[in-house]
Amino acid sequence: MHECPHTPFHVSMILTLLCCLGALAIAGCAASSPERRAEIEEAPPPGIQAWMDRLTVAHEYDPETGFIVARETVSLPPLLAGAPPLPEAVAEGTRSGRPVVVFATADRCAPCQQYKKDALNNAAVIERLSRSGVIATHIEVDREPVAANEILGSQAIPMTYLLRDGVVAATLRGQRSADDLLRWLDAQGV
């Protein structure tokens, strides 16, 4: 009679190890290639994907936050880049009786960068803000969250606010075209 050199304990351990390796392979854990990791990562929901498809600024989707992250920063036009900070603009508007138009964005926000590219850098918008008698300013909410919360009551982005006597009188939510922004300014009487 031939005796097996392996004890029942050894056979049990080998079978357990083989079962574990098989389960890992079936679950896809054995494949760790970048292609496999990309398959596993969550794709944006259809509504977010549709929004992303309209963006021309470099961006990517962050599945952890659900945020469309900018991969480029669009410069503000000189009118806004050289504008007084929000607290000073509000103080001047209150003192002079002039309305204040505030553009709230964040460098990390792809729709914000698209708004700057399409609307805030548009020649007709710049000309309108220059001659309308308003005080135009910009706030980067990630750099100035306290001012955004205290004066605007929000850190929502991208947002456009109209302040009269230091109080938010109207808002325009989201990334908009230059035409949308001009129509909104018309509706506000500025």
C-alpha positions as CSV (number, residue, x, y, z in Angstrom):
1,M,0.0,0.0,0.0
2,H,1.3,3.4,-0.9
3,E,1.2,6.2,1.8
4,C,0.6,9.8,1.0
5,P,3.4,12.0,2.3
6,H,1.0,14.9,3.0
7,T,-0.9,15.0,6.2
8,P,-4.6,15.9,6.2
9,F,-3.6,19.3,7.6
10,H,-1.4,20.0,4.6
11,V,-4.0,18.9,2.1
12,S,-6.6,21.2,3.8
13,M,-4.3,24.2,3.7
14,I,-3.5,23.7,0.0
15,L,-7.2,23.4,-0.8
16,T,-8.0,26.5,1.2
17,L,-5.2,28.5,-0.6
18,L,-6.4,27.4,-4.0
19,C,-10.0,28.4,-3.2
20,C,-8.9,31.8,-2.0
21,L,-6.8,32.4,-5.1
22,G,-9.7,31.3,-7.3
23,A,-12.1,33.6,-5.5
24,L,-9.7,36.6,-5.9
25,A,-9.4,35.9,-9.6
26,I,-13.1,35.7,-10.1
27,A,-13.6,38.9,-8.2
28,G,-11.1,40.7,-10.4
29,C,-8.7,41.4,-7.6
30,A,-5.9,39.6,-9.3
31,A,-5.9,42.1,-12.2
32,S,-4.3,45.3,-11.1
33,S,-3.5,46.8,-14.4
34,P,-4.3,50.5,-15.0
35,E,-6.9,49.4,-17.6
36,R,-8.7,47.2,-15.0
37,R,-8.6,50.0,-12.4
38,A,-10.1,52.4,-15.0
39,E,-12.9,50.0,-15.6
40,I,-13.7,49.8,-11.9
41,E,-13.7,53.6,-11.4
42,E,-17.1,55.1,-11.4
43,A,-18.2,56.9,-14.5
44,P,-20.1,60.2,-14.2
45,P,-23.9,60.1,-14.0
46,P,-25.5,60.9,-17.4
47,G,-26.5,64.4,-16.4
48,I,-22.9,65.2,-15.3
49,Q,-21.5,63.5,-18.5
50,A,-23.8,65.7,-20.7
51,W,-22.5,68.8,-18.9
52,M,-18.9,67.6,-19.3
53,D,-19.4,67.0,-23.0
54,R,-20.2,70.7,-23.4
55,L,-17.1,72.0,-21.7
56,T,-14.2,73.1,-23.8
57,V,-11.8,73.8,-20.9
58,A,-9.6,70.9,-19.7
59,H,-11.4,68.9,-17.0
60,E,-12.1,65.6,-15.4
61,Y,-14.7,64.0,-13.2
62,D,-13.9,63.2,-9.5
63,P,-16.2,60.3,-8.5
64,E,-15.5,60.8,-4.8
65,T,-17.0,64.3,-4.8
66,G,-19.1,64.2,-7.9
67,F,-17.3,67.4,-9.0
68,I,-16.1,68.4,-12.5
69,V,-12.6,69.4,-11.7
70,A,-10.8,72.0,-13.8
71,R,-7.4,71.1,-15.3
72,E,-6.8,74.7,-16.5
73,T,-7.5,78.1,-15.1
74,V,-8.9,80.8,-17.3
75,S,-7.7,84.4,-16.6
76,L,-10.2,87.1,-15.7
77,P,-10.5,90.1,-17.9
78,P,-8.6,93.2,-16.7
79,L,-11.9,94.8,-15.6
80,L,-12.4,92.0,-13.0
81,A,-8.7,91.1,-12.3
82,G,-8.1,94.7,-11.3
83,A,-11.4,95.2,-9.5
84,P,-11.6,96.0,-5.8
85,P,-12.0,93.0,-3.4
86,L,-15.6,92.1,-2.5
87,P,-15.7,93.9,0.8
88,E,-14.4,97.1,-0.7
89,A,-16.7,96.9,-3.7
90,V,-19.7,96.5,-1.4
91,A,-18.6,99.4,0.8
92,E,-18.2,101.6,-2.3
93,G,-21.5,100.5,-3.8
94,T,-23.3,101.3,-0.5
95,R,-21.6,104.7,-0.2
96,S,-22.3,105.7,-3.8
97,G,-25.6,104.0,-4.3
98,R,-24.3,102.0,-7.3
99,P,-25.2,98.3,-7.7
100,V,-22.4,95.7,-7.4
101,V,-22.2,92.7,-9.7
102,V,-20.2,89.9,-8.2
103,F,-18.9,86.9,-10.1
104,A,-18.2,84.0,-7.7
105,T,-16.0,81.2,-9.0
106,A,-13.3,78.7,-7.9
107,D,-10.1,77.7,-9.7
108,R,-10.9,74.0,-9.1
109,C,-14.3,74.3,-10.8
110,A,-14.4,73.5,-14.5
111,P,-17.9,75.1,-15.1
112,C,-16.5,78.2,-13.5
113,Q,-13.5,78.3,-15.9
114,Q,-15.9,77.8,-18.8
115,Y,-18.0,80.7,-17.5
116,K,-14.9,82.9,-17.4
117,K,-14.0,81.8,-20.9
118,D,-17.4,82.2,-22.5
119,A,-19.0,85.0,-20.7
120,L,-16.7,87.0,-18.4
121,N,-14.1,87.5,-21.2
122,N,-16.7,88.3,-23.8
123,A,-16.2,91.7,-25.4
124,A,-19.9,92.7,-25.2
125,V,-20.0,91.7,-21.5
126,I,-16.9,93.6,-20.6
127,E,-18.1,96.7,-22.5
128,R,-21.5,96.5,-20.8
129,L,-20.0,96.2,-17.3
130,S,-17.6,99.1,-18.1
131,R,-20.3,101.5,-19.1
132,S,-23.3,100.5,-17.0
133,G,-22.5,102.4,-13.8
134,V,-22.1,99.1,-11.8
135,I,-19.2,98.1,-9.7
136,A,-18.1,94.8,-11.1
137,T,-16.0,92.5,-8.9
138,H,-14.9,88.8,-8.6
139,I,-14.4,86.5,-5.6
140,E,-12.5,83.3,-5.6
141,V,-14.6,81.5,-3.0
142,D,-11.9,78.9,-2.0
143,R,-9.5,81.7,-1.1
144,E,-12.1,84.0,0.5
145,P,-14.8,81.7,2.0
146,V,-15.5,84.0,5.0
147,A,-16.2,87.0,2.7
148,A,-18.4,84.8,0.4
149,N,-20.4,83.6,3.3
150,E,-20.7,86.9,5.2
151,I,-21.5,89.1,2.2
152,L,-23.1,86.7,-0.3
153,G,-24.5,84.1,2.1
154,S,-23.1,81.3,0.1
155,Q,-20.0,79.7,-1.5
156,A,-22.0,78.3,-4.4
157,I,-20.2,78.4,-7.7
158,P,-20.4,79.5,-10.4
159,M,-22.8,82.3,-9.3
160,T,-23.4,85.9,-10.3
161,Y,-24.9,88.2,-7.7
162,L,-26.4,91.7,-7.9
163,L,-26.1,93.6,-4.6
164,R,-27.9,96.8,-3.9
165,D,-27.1,98.7,-0.7
166,G,-24.9,95.8,0.4
167,V,-27.8,93.2,0.1
168,V,-28.1,90.5,-2.4
169,A,-31.0,91.6,-4.7
170,A,-30.7,89.0,-7.5
171,T,-28.7,85.9,-8.4
172,L,-27.9,84.1,-11.6
173,R,-26.9,80.4,-11.0
174,G,-24.4,78.4,-12.9
175,Q,-22.3,78.6,-15.9
176,R,-24.0,80.8,-18.5
177,S,-23.3,82.2,-22.0
178,A,-22.5,85.8,-22.6
179,D,-26.0,86.3,-24.0
180,D,-27.6,84.8,-20.9
181,L,-25.5,87.1,-18.7
182,L,-26.4,90.2,-20.8
183,R,-30.1,89.3,-20.7
184,W,-29.9,88.9,-16.9
185,L,-28.2,92.3,-16.5
186,D,-31.0,93.8,-18.7
187,A,-33.6,92.2,-16.4
188,Q,-31.9,93.7,-13.4
189,G,-31.9,97.1,-15.0
190,V,-28.1,97.4,-15.0
